[in-house]
């Protein structure tokens, strides 16, 4: 039986070329299948968690079907249970290719204490699939979460849109308001979503104060949506409103809102991105059958691992064969290591039994000398020796003492966390599919648990089919291939192919104590509703839990990691040497008196390397003209600007011609970069300048405030005297009446 399962696994590997390519959600007959929801192994057994997951996804399937105009639903969902959970009365199947690390939805503790907000980790840009959705057990189990985020099935669909279709949020916590036609607007989609901006920071709500210098509400002002709406969109703004059942389309989309959807997707509506995705191009007809999903419970049992070595002509050399053997040994180590084992050393000679392992701490002191005793052998040519020992946490060096004959020695060291409650620093590597010119993007996610790690040194090592091994540094600065700055995802373009054949990727990560820090996850969060407006009155929710600064800047000490990134194959006829400049994503425009100041980061001639040949900048008073008809917009003369190398800051200041910068004037700017072959980059993000002139303050003559006080005192004195006179008159009149009565 085991042989049959191993054969199936090997056959799958050979048919797919890579097991990972066979894993993933499939859309068949309008239904999403093979969705994997994995429960973290550290979560304690809870039957209610399983039941709630099924209930949420069942209702979400119907909501998704309605939101997509009858096009898709959830058909088949697999729930991966921790291996320690009892089966009970459940029918549980064994895993095949599913795993916790490759799950679409992960149920695990929050990445920041007391923060149960759902989010989706997104690597790439508009239309690119995300990595996973993260829900906490408390979010799944606690009914009070509905008040903060809305019904959980709607939250599930909101996050699914991030994960599956690569759309983004239509709100902006950093820029909650913006000016449009002289009026303050809420950053939202659609504009028809009604509500009340208010300042409820003091416990009672009052009208927002306007900042006289910007014309926008002050910082404590928030938007409280009406509990009942006439608008039906959008799910990517506030998914919790009962009347919101659709995504913003071209009729309801608000392109002026300064949100991530507009920035990342070039002002396209969420429905436009979704409807043009691969799912909908291949699945055009609405579906009218049952949308109730089926659920399968999975749990790991005894594992059968088969390692397949390619010995075909595609390997080309004994050197490459040795490298693949080494990778196989590393993989095997991860499967067979025991709790007490910290390392395995593999030799190719029986003389290994004379060798010793020496451990040296960070001060150069030798702490241990262990004889390496063989544990396995194959005909006396290869020996595997395990070191049964433990070492104190810290930085260690190791050395092999080999008094025997000359031989090849491979050393693999592994370690475990000193405290099992402290998550390990992990690295996940992803190589994107080819882009329009044949280039790829290398992503390395560095995290501790679900907390991103910032300021690490990350390098990719690429073994080419011909030529030397090359190394490139990955960055997390929001430039070039990197989509979001400081999110713990380090990226780099790769396009310099040396020839046809196989390219192997390996990522090395190291962090220095005092420099590398953990941070809060900043992925696609669901909107936390501060409260609702009902009949003109605001019903408050508890404030969003604050983040402890210590949690954000925890020192994680020194660490080193090496992770395989897999391999890609470049076939003949697919190389492309004509690489355009990368897209400019940080164009900014500000006003300095009567001048416009434009700033951006220089792209490279080939993506993110070198310097471009020239820039083409255009301006318009209509936002979408730049997107839809860039060359028809007015040209801004940049002939005197000499482009600088990639990563440099570019600045250009000018006085707009034929445009008077008066109160209420709005101008939009965008630019493209060209290389020496006149290849153009994509159009940059659009920068906006809005002229706001504060109302002049009324100046009073010198000393007028003193006279104002005097006049107030005079008026008050007159009123007091008048009141006293009236009271005296009434008292005297009453006394006279009593006198006449006595007479």
C-alpha positions as CSV (number, residue, x, y, z in Angstrom):
1,X,0.0,0.0,0.0
2,X,2.8,2.4,0.9
3,X,4.6,1.6,-2.3
4,X,1.5,2.4,-4.3
5,X,1.1,5.8,-2.6
6,X,4.7,6.5,-3.1
7,X,4.4,5.6,-6.8
8,X,1.4,7.9,-7.2
9,X,3.3,10.8,-5.5
10,X,6.3,10.2,-7.8
11,X,4.1,9.9,-10.8
12,X,2.4,13.2,-9.9
13,X,5.8,14.8,-9.5
14,X,6.9,13.7,-13.0
15,X,3.6,14.7,-14.7
16,X,3.5,18.2,-13.1
17,X,7.2,18.9,-13.3
18,X,6.8,20.3,-9.8
19,X,4.4,19.1,-7.1
20,X,3.7,22.7,-6.1
21,X,2.2,23.4,-9.5
22,X,-0.4,20.7,-8.9
23,X,-1.5,22.3,-5.6
24,X,-4.0,25.1,-5.5
25,X,-7.6,26.2,-5.9
26,X,-9.3,25.2,-9.1
27,X,-12.4,26.7,-10.7
28,X,-14.6,24.1,-12.3
29,X,-18.2,24.6,-13.5
30,X,-18.4,27.9,-11.7
31,X,-17.3,26.4,-8.4
32,X,-14.0,26.9,-6.5
33,X,-12.6,23.5,-5.5
34,X,-9.7,22.3,-3.4
35,X,-9.8,25.3,-1.1
36,X,-7.7,24.5,2.0
37,X,-8.4,26.0,5.4
38,X,-5.7,24.9,7.8
39,X,-5.9,25.2,11.6
40,X,-2.5,26.0,13.2
41,X,-1.0,23.0,15.1
42,X,-0.8,25.2,18.3
43,X,-4.5,25.7,18.5
44,X,-6.2,23.6,21.1
45,X,-8.9,21.1,20.1
46,X,-12.3,22.9,19.7
47,X,-15.2,21.2,17.9
48,X,-17.0,24.6,17.7
49,X,-14.2,25.9,15.5
50,X,-14.8,23.3,12.9
51,X,-18.6,23.9,13.0
52,X,-18.2,27.7,12.7
53,X,-15.8,27.5,9.8
54,X,-18.4,25.4,7.9
55,X,-21.2,27.7,8.7
56,X,-19.3,30.8,7.7
57,X,-18.1,29.4,4.4
58,X,-21.6,28.0,3.5
59,X,-23.2,31.5,3.9
60,X,-20.2,33.1,2.2
61,X,-20.8,30.9,-0.8
62,X,-24.2,32.3,-1.3
63,X,-23.0,35.9,-0.7
64,X,-20.1,35.4,-3.2
65,X,-22.5,34.0,-5.8
66,X,-24.7,37.1,-5.5
67,X,-21.8,39.6,-5.4
68,X,-20.4,38.1,-8.7
69,X,-23.7,38.2,-10.5
70,X,-24.2,34.5,-10.3
71,X,-20.8,33.6,-11.7
72,X,-18.9,31.7,-8.9
73,X,-19.4,30.0,-5.6
74,X,-17.5,27.8,-3.1
75,X,-17.9,24.2,-4.1
76,X,-15.4,22.1,-2.3
77,X,-13.5,23.0,0.9
78,X,-10.9,21.0,2.8
79,X,-10.3,21.7,6.5
80,X,-6.9,20.6,7.6
81,X,-6.9,19.6,11.3
82,X,-3.8,19.5,13.6
83,X,-2.3,16.1,14.0
84,X,-2.9,16.2,17.7
85,X,-6.6,16.7,17.5
86,X,-8.8,13.6,18.3
87,X,-10.9,12.4,15.4
88,X,-14.0,11.5,17.4
89,X,-17.0,10.8,15.2
90,X,-15.6,12.7,12.2
91,X,-14.8,11.1,9.0
92,X,-11.2,12.2,8.4
93,X,-9.1,11.6,5.3
94,X,-5.4,11.6,4.9
95,X,-3.4,14.4,3.3
96,X,-2.2,14.0,-0.3
97,X,-0.5,17.2,-1.5
98,X,-2.1,19.6,1.0
99,X,-0.1,21.2,3.8
100,X,-0.4,23.9,6.4
101,X,2.2,26.2,4.8
102,X,0.4,26.0,1.4
103,X,-3.1,26.6,2.8
104,X,-5.4,29.3,1.3
105,X,-6.8,30.2,4.7
106,X,-4.9,29.9,8.0
107,X,-6.6,29.9,11.4
108,X,-4.0,30.9,13.9
109,X,-3.3,33.3,16.8
110,X,-3.0,37.0,15.9
111,X,0.3,38.4,14.8
112,X,-0.2,41.3,17.4
113,X,-1.6,40.7,20.8
114,X,-5.4,41.4,21.1
115,X,-5.7,42.2,17.4
116,X,-8.2,39.9,15.7
117,X,-8.6,41.8,12.5
118,X,-8.7,39.6,9.4
119,X,-6.3,40.3,6.6
120,X,-4.8,38.8,3.4
121,X,-1.1,38.8,2.7
122,X,-0.6,40.1,-0.8
123,X,2.8,39.9,-2.6
124,X,2.2,41.5,-5.9
125,X,0.3,44.2,-7.8
126,X,-3.1,44.6,-9.2
127,X,-4.7,41.4,-10.4
128,X,-2.0,39.1,-8.8
129,X,-3.1,36.4,-6.4
130,X,-2.4,36.8,-2.7
131,X,-0.5,34.4,-0.4
132,X,-3.1,33.5,2.3
133,X,-5.9,34.8,4.4
134,X,-5.4,34.9,8.2
135,X,-8.3,34.5,10.6
136,X,-7.8,34.2,14.3
137,X,-9.7,31.5,16.4
138,X,-11.3,34.3,18.4
139,X,-12.6,35.9,15.2
140,X,-14.2,32.6,14.1
141,X,-15.7,31.9,17.6
142,X,-16.5,35.2,19.1
143,X,-20.0,36.5,18.0
144,X,-19.1,40.1,19.2
145,X,-16.7,40.4,16.2
146,X,-19.8,40.9,14.0
147,X,-20.3,44.4,15.5
148,X,-16.7,45.4,14.5
149,X,-16.5,43.9,11.0
150,X,-20.0,42.9,10.0
151,X,-21.2,39.3,9.3
152,X,-18.3,36.9,9.0
153,X,-19.4,35.5,5.7
154,X,-19.1,38.9,4.2
155,X,-15.6,39.4,5.7
156,X,-14.7,36.0,4.1
157,X,-15.7,37.3,0.7
158,X,-13.9,40.6,1.2
159,X,-10.7,38.7,1.9
160,X,-11.3,36.2,-0.9
161,X,-11.3,39.1,-3.3
162,X,-7.9,40.1,-2.1
163,X,-6.6,36.6,-2.3
164,X,-8.0,35.4,-5.5
165,X,-8.4,38.5,-7.7
166,X,-5.7,40.8,-6.4
167,X,-7.9,43.8,-5.7
168,X,-7.3,46.3,-2.8
169,X,-9.2,48.2,-0.2
170,X,-11.3,51.2,-1.0
171,X,-10.8,52.9,2.3
172,X,-7.7,54.5,3.6
173,X,-7.0,54.8,7.4
174,X,-4.1,57.2,6.7
175,X,-6.0,59.5,4.4
176,X,-9.7,59.1,5.5
177,X,-10.8,62.4,3.9
178,X,-9.9,64.4,0.7
179,X,-10.9,67.6,-1.0
180,X,-13.0,67.5,-4.2
181,X,-14.6,70.6,-5.8
182,X,-13.9,72.6,-2.7
183,X,-15.7,70.1,-0.4
184,X,-14.4,67.5,2.0
185,X,-15.2,63.9,1.0
186,X,-14.8,60.6,2.7
187,X,-12.4,58.2,1.1
188,X,-14.8,55.6,0.0
189,X,-16.5,53.7,-2.9
190,X,-19.1,54.4,-3.8
191,X,-19.7,58.0,-3.1
192,X,-23.4,57.1,-2.5
193,X,-22.5,55.4,0.9
194,X,-24.1,57.7,3.4
195,X,-23.0,58.5,6.9
196,X,-21.8,61.1,9.3
197,X,-18.3,62.4,9.9
198,X,-17.9,63.0,13.7
199,X,-15.4,63.4,16.5
200,X,-16.2,60.9,19.1
201,X,-12.8,60.9,20.8
202,X,-14.1,62.3,24.1
203,X,-16.8,59.6,24.5
204,X,-19.6,61.8,23.1
205,X,-19.9,62.7,19.4
206,X,-19.8,66.2,18.0
207,X,-19.3,67.8,14.6
208,X,-15.8,67.6,13.2
209,X,-13.6,70.6,13.3
210,X,-12.0,71.7,10.0
211,X,-8.3,72.4,9.8
212,X,-8.1,76.0,8.4
213,X,-4.8,75.3,6.6
214,X,-6.0,72.2,4.7
215,X,-9.7,72.4,4.6
216,X,-10.0,68.8,5.9
217,X,-11.4,67.5,9.1
218,X,-9.0,67.3,12.0
219,X,-7.3,64.0,13.0
220,X,-9.9,62.7,15.5
221,X,-12.7,62.8,13.0
222,X,-14.0,59.5,11.7
223,X,-16.7,58.4,9.3
224,X,-19.7,56.6,10.9
225,X,-21.8,55.0,8.1
226,X,-25.6,54.8,8.2
227,X,-26.8,51.4,9.3
228,X,-29.3,51.5,6.4
229,X,-28.0,52.4,2.9
230,X,-29.6,53.0,-0.5
231,X,-26.3,52.1,-2.2
232,X,-25.4,48.5,-2.8
233,X,-21.6,48.8,-3.2
234,X,-18.9,48.3,-2.3
235,X,-17.7,45.1,-0.5
236,X,-14.1,46.4,-0.6
237,X,-15.1,49.5,1.3
238,X,-17.3,48.5,4.2
239,X,-18.3,44.8,3.9
240,X,-20.3,44.9,7.1
241,X,-23.2,47.0,5.9
242,X,-26.3,44.9,5.4
243,X,-27.3,46.6,2.2
244,X,-23.9,46.3,0.6
245,X,-24.0,43.3,-1.7
246,X,-21.9,44.2,-4.7
247,X,-18.4,45.4,-5.8
248,X,-18.0,48.9,-7.3
249,X,-18.2,48.8,-11.0
250,X,-17.5,51.4,-13.7
251,X,-20.9,53.2,-12.9
252,X,-20.4,53.4,-9.1
253,X,-16.6,53.6,-8.8
254,X,-15.0,56.6,-7.3
255,X,-11.7,57.2,-9.1
256,X,-10.9,60.4,-7.0
257,X,-10.6,58.6,-3.7
258,X,-7.0,58.3,-2.5
259,X,-7.2,54.6,-1.7
260,X,-5.0,51.5,-2.5
261,X,-7.5,50.2,-5.2
262,X,-7.0,53.4,-7.2
263,X,-3.3,53.6,-6.6
264,X,-2.5,49.9,-7.4
265,X,-5.0,49.3,-10.2
266,X,-4.7,52.5,-12.2
267,X,-8.1,53.9,-11.0
268,X,-10.0,50.8,-12.3
269,X,-13.0,49.6,-10.3
270,X,-12.8,46.4,-8.4
271,X,-15.4,44.7,-10.6
272,X,-13.5,45.7,-13.7
273,X,-10.4,43.9,-12.3
274,X,-12.4,40.9,-11.1
275,X,-14.4,40.5,-14.3
276,X,-11.2,40.5,-16.4
277,X,-9.4,38.0,-14.2
278,X,-8.6,34.5,-15.5
279,X,-11.5,33.0,-13.5
280,X,-14.1,35.1,-15.4
281,X,-12.5,35.0,-18.8
282,X,-12.8,31.2,-18.7
283,X,-16.1,31.0,-16.9
284,X,-18.5,33.5,-18.6
285,X,-21.9,32.1,-18.0
286,X,-24.0,32.5,-14.7
287,X,-24.7,29.5,-12.6
288,X,-28.1,28.8,-11.1
289,X,-27.7,25.5,-9.3
290,X,-26.9,24.7,-5.6
291,X,-24.2,26.8,-4.1
292,X,-23.9,24.8,-0.9
293,X,-20.2,23.7,-0.5
294,X,-19.0,20.2,0.5
295,X,-16.5,19.9,3.3
296,X,-13.7,17.3,3.8
297,X,-11.7,17.0,7.0
298,X,-8.0,16.2,6.5
299,X,-5.4,15.1,9.1
300,X,-1.8,14.1,8.7
301,X,-0.9,10.5,9.4
302,X,2.3,8.5,8.7
303,X,4.2,10.2,5.9
304,X,5.8,8.6,2.9
305,X,8.4,10.8,1.3
306,X,9.9,10.0,-2.1
307,X,12.8,12.0,-3.4
308,X,13.1,12.1,-7.2
309,X,16.5,12.8,-8.8
310,X,16.5,13.9,-12.4
311,X,19.2,11.9,-14.1
312,X,18.2,12.8,-17.7
313,X,20.3,14.7,-20.1
314,X,18.8,17.9,-18.9
315,X,21.1,17.8,-15.9
316,X,24.2,18.1,-18.2
317,X,27.0,17.7,-15.6
318,X,28.2,15.8,-12.6
319,X,28.6,19.1,-10.7
320,X,24.8,19.7,-11.1
321,X,24.1,16.2,-10.0
322,X,26.0,16.7,-6.8
323,X,24.1,19.9,-6.1
324,X,20.8,18.1,-6.5
325,X,21.9,15.3,-4.2
326,X,22.8,17.9,-1.6
327,X,19.4,19.5,-1.9
328,X,17.8,16.1,-1.5
329,X,19.7,15.4,1.7
330,X,18.6,18.7,3.1
331,X,15.0,17.8,2.4
332,X,15.4,14.4,3.9
333,X,16.8,16.0,7.0
334,X,13.7,18.1,7.5
335,X,11.6,15.0,7.5
336,X,13.6,12.6,9.7
337,X,15.1,15.0,12.3
338,X,14.1,14.2,16.0
339,X,13.6,16.6,18.9
340,X,17.0,15.9,20.4
341,X,18.9,16.1,17.1
342,X,20.6,19.3,16.1
343,X,22.6,18.2,13.1
344,X,23.4,15.6,10.5
345,X,26.8,15.2,8.8
346,X,27.1,13.1,5.6
347,X,30.4,11.6,4.5
348,X,31.4,9.5,1.5
349,X,34.0,7.3,3.3
350,X,34.0,4.9,6.1
351,X,36.9,6.9,7.6
352,X,34.2,9.2,8.9
353,X,34.1,7.4,12.2
354,X,37.4,9.0,13.1
355,X,36.1,12.5,12.6
356,X,35.0,14.9,15.3
357,X,32.6,17.9,15.5
358,X,33.9,21.0,17.3
359,X,31.5,23.8,18.4
360,X,32.9,27.3,19.1
361,X,30.9,30.1,20.7
362,X,30.9,33.7,19.6
363,X,33.8,34.5,21.9
364,X,36.0,31.8,20.3
365,X,35.8,29.4,23.2
366,X,35.6,25.7,22.3
367,X,32.7,24.1,24.1
368,X,32.3,20.6,22.7
369,X,34.2,17.9,20.8
370,X,31.9,15.1,19.7
371,X,32.9,12.0,17.8
372,X,30.7,11.5,14.8
373,X,29.4,7.9,14.9
374,X,27.7,6.5,11.8
375,X,23.9,5.8,12.0
376,X,23.3,4.7,8.4
377,X,25.4,3.6,5.5
378,X,24.9,2.3,1.9
379,X,27.6,-0.2,1.1
380,X,30.2,1.7,3.0
381,X,30.4,4.6,0.5
382,X,28.1,7.1,2.3
383,X,27.7,7.4,6.1
384,X,25.2,9.6,7.9
385,X,26.2,10.6,11.4
386,X,23.9,12.2,13.9
387,X,24.9,14.6,16.7
388,X,22.8,14.0,19.8
389,X,23.5,17.2,21.7
390,X,22.1,20.6,22.6
391,X,23.7,24.0,22.8
392,X,22.8,27.3,24.4
393,X,21.1,29.9,22.3
394,X,23.5,32.3,20.6
395,X,25.9,32.5,17.6
396,X,28.0,29.4,17.0
397,X,30.7,28.4,14.6
398,X,31.4,24.7,13.9
399,X,34.4,22.8,12.5
400,X,35.0,19.2,11.4
401,X,38.2,17.6,12.5
402,X,39.1,14.8,10.0
403,X,42.3,12.9,10.8
404,X,41.4,10.2,8.2
405,X,41.9,10.1,4.5
406,X,40.9,12.9,2.2
407,X,37.2,12.9,1.5
408,X,34.1,15.0,0.7
409,X,32.1,16.1,3.7
410,X,28.7,17.7,3.7
411,X,27.4,19.3,6.9
412,X,23.8,20.2,7.6
413,X,23.0,22.0,10.8
414,X,19.5,22.5,12.1
415,X,18.2,24.2,15.3
416,X,15.0,24.7,17.3
417,X,13.7,27.6,19.2
418,X,15.0,27.8,22.8
419,X,11.4,28.7,23.9
420,X,8.7,26.8,22.1
421,X,6.3,29.7,22.7
422,X,8.5,32.0,20.6
423,X,7.9,31.6,16.9
424,X,10.8,30.7,14.7
425,X,12.1,33.2,12.1
426,X,11.1,31.7,8.8
427,X,11.6,32.4,5.1
428,X,9.2,31.7,2.2
429,X,10.4,32.1,-1.4
430,X,8.2,32.6,-4.4
431,X,9.2,33.1,-8.0
432,X,6.6,34.8,-10.1
433,X,5.4,33.7,-13.6
434,X,6.9,35.4,-16.6
435,X,5.8,39.0,-17.2
436,X,5.2,40.5,-20.6
437,X,8.9,40.8,-21.5
438,X,10.0,37.5,-20.0
439,X,11.2,38.8,-16.6
440,X,10.3,37.4,-13.2
441,X,10.0,38.7,-9.7
442,X,11.7,37.0,-6.8
443,X,9.8,37.3,-3.5
444,X,11.3,36.4,-0.1
445,X,8.9,36.7,2.9
446,X,10.8,37.0,6.2
447,X,8.7,36.7,9.3
448,X,8.5,35.5,12.9
449,X,5.1,33.8,13.2
450,X,2.8,36.2,11.3
451,X,4.9,39.3,12.1
452,X,7.0,40.7,9.3
453,X,10.8,41.2,9.9
454,X,12.2,44.4,8.7
455,X,15.8,45.6,8.0
456,X,17.1,42.1,7.3
457,X,19.8,41.4,4.7
458,X,18.4,39.2,2.0
459,X,20.3,37.8,-1.0
460,X,19.3,35.5,-3.8
461,X,21.9,33.1,-5.2
462,X,21.1,32.0,-8.7
463,X,22.8,28.9,-10.3
464,X,22.7,29.3,-14.1
465,X,22.9,26.5,-16.7
466,X,26.0,28.2,-18.1
467,X,28.3,30.8,-16.6
468,X,29.1,31.6,-12.9
469,X,26.6,31.7,-10.0
470,X,25.3,35.2,-9.5
471,X,24.1,36.9,-6.3
472,X,21.6,39.8,-6.1
473,X,20.3,41.7,-3.1
474,X,16.6,41.8,-2.4
475,X,14.9,45.0,-1.0
476,X,11.9,46.0,1.0
477,X,11.9,49.7,0.1
478,X,8.7,50.0,-2.0
479,X,10.8,50.7,-5.2
480,X,11.2,48.7,-8.4
481,X,9.7,45.2,-8.0
482,X,8.8,45.8,-4.3
483,X,5.1,46.7,-4.0
484,X,4.9,47.7,-0.4
485,X,7.6,49.3,1.7
486,X,8.4,47.7,5.1
487,X,6.1,44.7,4.9
488,X,8.8,42.0,5.3
489,X,8.6,40.9,1.7
490,X,11.9,41.4,0.0
491,X,11.9,41.5,-3.8
492,X,14.0,41.7,-6.9
493,X,13.5,41.5,-10.7
494,X,15.3,38.8,-12.5
495,X,15.8,38.9,-16.3
496,X,19.5,38.4,-17.0
497,X,19.4,34.9,-18.4
498,X,22.8,33.4,-19.4
499,X,21.1,31.0,-21.8
500,X,18.6,28.2,-22.1
501,X,18.2,25.6,-19.4
502,X,17.5,25.3,-15.7
503,X,18.0,28.1,-13.1
504,X,18.1,27.2,-9.4
505,X,17.3,29.8,-6.7
506,X,18.4,29.9,-3.1
507,X,17.8,32.8,-0.7
508,X,20.1,33.6,2.2
509,X,18.8,35.8,5.0
510,X,20.6,37.2,8.0
511,X,19.7,39.7,10.7
512,X,21.8,41.6,13.1
513,X,20.9,42.1,16.7
514,X,19.6,45.6,17.3
515,X,18.8,46.2,13.7
516,X,16.3,43.6,12.5
517,X,12.8,44.3,14.0
518,X,9.3,42.8,13.9
519,X,6.4,44.8,12.7
520,X,2.6,44.7,12.4
521,X,1.2,43.0,9.3
522,X,-0.1,45.7,6.9
523,X,-1.9,43.5,4.4
524,X,-5.5,43.9,3.1
525,X,-7.4,44.3,6.3
526,X,-11.2,44.3,6.6
527,X,-12.7,47.6,7.6
528,X,-13.0,48.0,11.4
529,X,-16.3,49.9,11.8
530,X,-16.0,52.5,14.6
531,X,-19.8,52.7,14.9
532,X,-23.0,53.3,13.0
533,X,-25.3,56.2,12.5
534,X,-29.0,55.4,13.3
535,X,-31.7,58.0,13.0
536,X,-29.1,60.8,13.1
537,X,-27.4,59.4,16.3
538,X,-24.1,57.6,16.4
539,X,-23.9,54.2,18.1
540,X,-20.3,53.6,19.0
541,X,-18.3,50.4,18.9
542,X,-15.3,49.9,21.2
543,X,-12.2,51.6,19.8
544,X,-9.9,49.5,17.7
545,X,-7.3,47.8,20.0
546,X,-4.1,49.8,20.1
547,X,-0.7,48.4,19.2
548,X,2.0,48.1,21.9
549,X,5.1,49.8,20.6
550,X,7.2,47.1,22.3
551,X,5.4,44.5,20.1
552,X,6.3,46.4,17.0
553,X,10.0,46.8,17.8
554,X,10.8,43.5,19.5
555,X,14.5,42.7,19.2
556,X,14.9,39.3,17.6
557,X,18.7,39.0,17.9
558,X,21.1,37.5,15.4
559,X,19.8,34.9,12.9
560,X,20.8,33.2,9.7
561,X,18.5,31.3,7.3
562,X,19.0,29.7,3.9
563,X,15.9,28.6,1.9
564,X,15.6,27.0,-1.5
565,X,13.5,29.0,-3.9
566,X,13.0,26.2,-6.4
567,X,14.0,26.2,-10.1
568,X,12.7,27.6,-13.4
569,X,13.3,26.3,-16.9
570,X,14.0,28.6,-19.8
571,X,13.1,27.1,-23.1
572,X,14.6,28.0,-26.4
573,X,13.1,31.0,-28.1
574,X,11.8,32.6,-24.9
575,X,14.7,34.9,-24.0
576,X,14.1,38.6,-24.2
577,X,16.9,41.1,-24.0
578,X,14.8,44.2,-24.5
579,X,13.8,45.2,-21.0
580,X,12.0,48.5,-20.4
581,X,12.3,50.8,-17.4
582,X,10.3,49.9,-14.4
583,X,7.1,51.8,-13.4
584,X,7.4,54.9,-11.2
585,X,5.1,54.4,-8.3
586,X,5.9,57.3,-5.9
587,X,5.3,60.4,-7.9
588,X,4.4,63.3,-5.6
589,X,3.2,66.8,-6.3
590,X,3.1,69.8,-3.9
591,X,2.7,73.5,-4.1
592,X,5.3,76.2,-3.2
593,X,3.6,79.6,-3.7
594,X,2.9,79.7,-7.4
595,X,5.0,76.8,-8.4
596,X,4.4,73.0,-8.6
597,X,7.1,70.8,-7.1
598,X,7.3,67.2,-8.5
599,X,9.3,64.4,-6.9
600,X,9.8,60.7,-7.7
601,X,12.4,57.9,-7.5
602,X,14.3,57.3,-10.6
603,X,13.7,54.0,-12.4
604,X,16.4,52.0,-14.2
605,X,16.9,51.7,-17.9
606,X,16.4,47.9,-17.6
607,X,13.7,47.6,-14.9
608,X,15.8,48.6,-11.8
609,X,19.3,48.9,-13.1
610,X,21.1,51.8,-14.8
611,X,19.6,55.2,-15.7
612,X,16.8,56.0,-18.2
613,X,17.4,58.1,-21.3
614,X,14.5,60.6,-20.8
615,X,11.2,61.3,-19.1
616,X,7.8,62.3,-20.6
617,X,5.6,64.1,-18.1
618,X,2.0,65.3,-18.8
619,X,-0.6,67.2,-16.9
620,X,-4.4,67.5,-17.0
621,X,-7.3,68.9,-15.1
622,X,-9.2,65.6,-15.8
623,X,-7.9,62.6,-13.9
624,X,-8.9,59.8,-16.3
625,X,-7.5,61.6,-19.3
626,X,-4.0,60.7,-18.2
627,X,-5.0,57.0,-17.9
628,X,-7.1,56.7,-21.1
629,X,-5.3,59.2,-23.4
630,X,-1.9,60.0,-22.0
631,X,-0.4,61.5,-25.1
632,X,-3.4,63.9,-25.6
633,X,-2.7,65.6,-22.2
634,X,-0.6,68.8,-22.0
635,X,3.2,68.2,-22.0
636,X,5.4,69.4,-19.2
637,X,8.8,70.4,-20.5
638,X,11.5,68.2,-18.8
639,X,14.3,68.7,-21.4
640,X,16.6,70.3,-18.9
641,X,16.3,67.3,-16.5
642,X,19.1,64.8,-16.8
643,X,17.9,61.4,-15.5
644,X,19.8,59.9,-12.5
645,X,20.5,56.2,-11.8
646,X,17.9,53.9,-10.3
647,X,17.0,54.7,-6.7
648,X,18.0,58.4,-6.9
649,X,15.6,61.1,-6.0
650,X,14.4,63.3,-8.9
651,X,13.0,66.8,-8.3
652,X,11.4,69.2,-10.8
653,X,9.9,72.6,-10.1
654,X,8.0,74.7,-12.6
655,X,5.2,77.3,-13.0
656,X,2.2,75.8,-14.9
657,X,1.6,77.6,-18.2
658,X,-1.9,78.7,-19.2
659,X,-3.2,77.7,-15.7
660,X,-4.0,80.1,-12.9
661,X,-3.4,78.5,-9.5
662,X,-6.5,79.9,-7.8
663,X,-8.6,78.5,-5.0
664,X,-10.2,75.2,-6.1
665,X,-7.8,74.5,-9.0
666,X,-7.0,70.8,-9.5
667,X,-4.1,69.5,-11.6
668,X,-3.1,65.9,-12.2
669,X,0.4,64.7,-13.2
670,X,1.9,61.5,-14.6
671,X,5.0,60.5,-16.4
672,X,6.7,57.7,-18.4
673,X,10.4,56.8,-18.6
674,X,12.2,55.8,-21.8
675,X,15.4,53.8,-22.3
676,X,18.0,54.3,-25.1
677,X,15.9,52.0,-27.4
678,X,12.9,54.3,-26.8
679,X,11.1,51.6,-24.9
680,X,8.6,53.1,-22.5
681,X,7.8,52.2,-18.9
682,X,4.2,51.9,-17.8
683,X,2.6,55.2,-16.9
684,X,3.4,56.2,-13.3
685,X,1.0,56.7,-10.5
686,X,-1.0,60.0,-10.8
687,X,0.0,62.8,-8.5
688,X,-2.6,65.5,-7.6
689,X,-2.3,69.1,-6.7
690,X,-5.4,70.9,-5.2
691,X,-5.2,74.6,-4.5
692,X,-6.8,75.4,-1.2
693,X,-6.6,79.0,0.0
694,X,-7.6,79.4,3.6
695,X,-10.3,82.0,4.4
696,X,-8.6,85.2,5.5
697,X,-8.7,86.0,9.2
698,X,-10.5,89.2,10.1
699,X,-8.1,91.6,11.8
700,X,-9.3,94.0,14.4
701,X,-7.8,97.4,15.2
702,X,-5.2,97.5,17.9
703,X,-6.8,97.6,21.3
704,X,-10.2,96.6,20.0
705,X,-10.3,93.6,22.2
706,X,-10.0,95.8,25.3
707,X,-12.9,98.0,24.2
708,X,-14.9,94.9,23.5
709,X,-14.5,93.7,27.1
710,X,-15.4,97.2,28.4
711,X,-18.6,97.3,26.3
712,X,-19.6,93.8,27.6
713,X,-19.1,94.9,31.2
714,X,-21.2,98.0,30.6
715,X,-24.0,96.0,29.1
716,X,-23.9,93.5,31.9
717,X,-24.0,96.4,34.5
718,X,-27.0,97.9,32.8
719,X,-28.8,94.6,32.8
720,X,-28.0,94.0,36.5
721,X,-29.2,97.5,37.5
722,X,-32.4,97.0,35.5
723,X,-33.1,93.7,37.2
724,X,-32.6,95.2,40.6
725,X,-34.9,98.2,39.8
726,X,-37.7,95.9,38.7
727,X,-37.4,93.8,41.8
728,X,-37.5,96.9,44.1
729,X,-40.5,98.2,42.3
730,X,-42.4,95.0,42.7
731,X,-41.5,94.8,46.4
732,X,-42.6,98.4,47.1
733,X,-45.8,97.9,45.3
734,X,-46.6,94.8,47.3
735,X,-45.9,96.7,50.6
736,X,-48.2,99.6,49.7
737,X,-51.0,97.1,48.9
738,X,-50.7,95.6,52.3
739,X,-50.8,99.1,54.0
740,X,-54.1,100.0,52.4
741,X,-55.5,96.6,53.4
742,X,-54.8,97.3,57.1
743,X,-56.4,100.7,57.0
